[in-house]
Amino acid sequence: MADPATYRPAPGSIPESPGVYRFRDEHGRVIYVGKAKNLRSRLNSYFADFTALHPRTQTMVQTAARVDWTVVGTEVEALQLEYSWIKEFDPRFNVRYRDDKSYPYLAVTLNEEFPRVMVMRGAKRKGVRYFGPYSHAWAIRETVDQLLRVFPVRTCSAGVFKRQHQLDRPCLLGYIGKCSAPCVGRVSPEEHRLLADDFCDFMAGNTSRFIKRLERDMREAASAQEYERAARLRDDIRALERALEKQAVVLPDRTDCDMIAFAEDELEAAVQVFYVRGGRIRGQRGWVVDKVEDVTTSDLVEHFLIQVYGESESVPREVFVPALPPEEDAMTELLSEQRGGPVRLRVPQRGDKKALLETVARNAHEALKQHKTRRASDLTTRSRALQEIQEALELDDAPLRIECYDVSNLQGTNVVASMVVFEDGLARKSEYRRFTIKAVEGQDDVRSIHEVITRRFRRYLAESEKTGELDALGEASEAAEETSGQSGADEGAHQPIDPETGRPRKFAYPPNLVIVDGGPPQVAAAQRALDELGVDDIAVCGIAKRLEEIWLPGEADPVILPRNSEGMFLVQRVRDEAHRFAITFHRQRRSKSMTVSELDNVPGLGPARRAALLKHFGSLKRLKDATPEQVAEVPGIGMRSAESIVAALHGGAVPAGGAGDGEHRGRRS
């Protein structure tokens, strides 16, 4: 690692002009490219206060050995040069988008004498018109099969075309009317190109004129009593309509736009794009990106627009994004130059476009989730992650069993905690547990963590002694609170069996590593709880969300796992799962507390009769003002039950005066 002070530019040597800069390592390789309105101000920020930099930026400036820059005239030139350098040098610390899979396109080779319709993947070629991308190649083939009835464009390869030309005999598609057979001269090159142009116009969204033309021709053929021709035209219209049905109408006609949405966490981001042409979704595409640098959603949008539209000719009139890029005007000008016409960048606020962008965002969240699942399921990746954690935390063995704890509350109310378990890098949901905090009032995460760790490992000590008795340790009441996170036949699998009860022991296995969601105070509380119980063979650490730092007990400085390491990915995934599980339990508790009624405390009154009482009287206030005789009028309620209900609602005293005599009212539970 280099000391940034050794290559810091001399004072006053950096211009105050806009420009693009490059950080290089000791071998001269470009590791980061950035742009700035004011080069001096931007570059000085890297060297002014090293400790104030984000950990990822610290790693970058320590890896670099020198920095150079190029002055440009405008912000648009800066964007263009930045894109060119990123493409040329592929810097390791820049955001880099990669396809989460290879998407097929419907392509028309307009650069050939006889244009061909085909499925294409990979890099785009000059002179080829592209439509899509599509999720599956079969979707393209279904669409093309319908359209070839009306636009019989060539679909064969160059080899087949040459062979049929030599044989002077069309292929099967030529015989059945799905190819105009230019190989044998049935149509001239000019006529075939007109068919290809019409095919492209239809795919571009100009559909109404073709259907109207076919309907007019069909009526004329019917009037002339050419019924066979009219039937063929009718079938052609139906083929076009079926092709259109495969593309959902989401926005008004003539709407051409791209919908871009992101799903992100501290390490990665997924982006999804819906391509809307003529008001219909013509295609969809997705990327996944490693967030090597500290970037906001606006930064991700800017990088995405530069990299995806940098050399594309299919820039639409409107691009809808979740946040505008930092240099909105410059980016708009750059895209307009690329398109050869005006381009608008917008954040939809209401209506159909906002709803569609939310749909794109849900697809992005699902893509990120699937990406993480695929990554976590790889055995080699999991093994490397556990090894990295072992080395970073200096553990004796790899943490094959990890438990993570998180506390959730709303302004100190309904305080709960979660415990999630990962074994061999995979979630074991049958061993998740949840806790209701008992000894702590208000919002105190530190004391809550101490209570949860104490309760969990007190149970572990009890189970390890094989007593099967929780009363002796004062934990009998906790069995109801510390419940499994997942019910079913797999619950408690792979746990020791209690010989007395025949059931799995819930807390019999100790973890190799305990992770708490928080910084030094939470870590110290967890370690203190283990020390008080005499447990000294379990490692403890905490992860702080802001900078993803790993804190160890008693250490003044955190452990920084490499930004894109598998170990960092696993620790973050464990923490996020604990947070999700805690939030879910907290919402359940909060919802239940908001629906508690004074009727819940009436002995022998079940849900059905409570509902019947509230339905009859309309509100709890009217019920409390009623006499026992009035309550007994409710079907299923006898006089004795009515007297018990009224007594319970009035603190044990039945009002003699009936309605209006309710000064002894019980408090709401």
Secondary structure, 3 states (H helix, E strand, C coil): CCCHHHHCCCCCCCCCCCEEEEEECCCCCEEEEEEECCHHHHHHHHHHCHHHCCHHHHHHHHHCCEEEEEECCCHHHHHHHHHHHHHHHCCCCCCEEEECCCCCEEEECCCCCCCEEEEECCCCCCCCEEECCCCCHHHHHHHHHHHCCCCCCECCCHHHHHHHHHHCCCCHHHHCCCCCCHHHCCCCHHHHHHHHHHHHHHHCCCCHHHHHHHHHHHHHHHHCCCHHHHHHHHHHHHHHHHHHHCCCECCCCCCCEEEEEEEECCCEEEEEEEEEECCEEEEEEEEEEECCCCCCHHHHHHHHHHHHHCCCCCCCCEEECCCCCCCHHHHHHHHHHHHCCCCEEECCCCHHHHHHHHHHHHHHHHHHHHHHHHHHCCHHHHHHHHHHHHHHHCCCCCCCEEEEEEEEEECCEEEEEEEEEEECCEECHHHCEEEECCCCCCCCHHHHHHHHHHHHHHHHHHHHCCCCCCHHHCCCCHHHHCEECCCCCCCCCCCCECCCCCCECCCCCCCCEEEEECCHHHHHHHHHHHHHHCCCCCEEEEEECCCCEEECCCCCCCECCCCCCHHHHHHHHHHHHHHHHHHHHHHHHHHHHHCCCHHHHCCCCCHHHHHHHHHHHCCHHHHHCCCHHHHCCCCCCCHHHHHHHHHHHCCCCCCCCCCCCCCCCCCCC
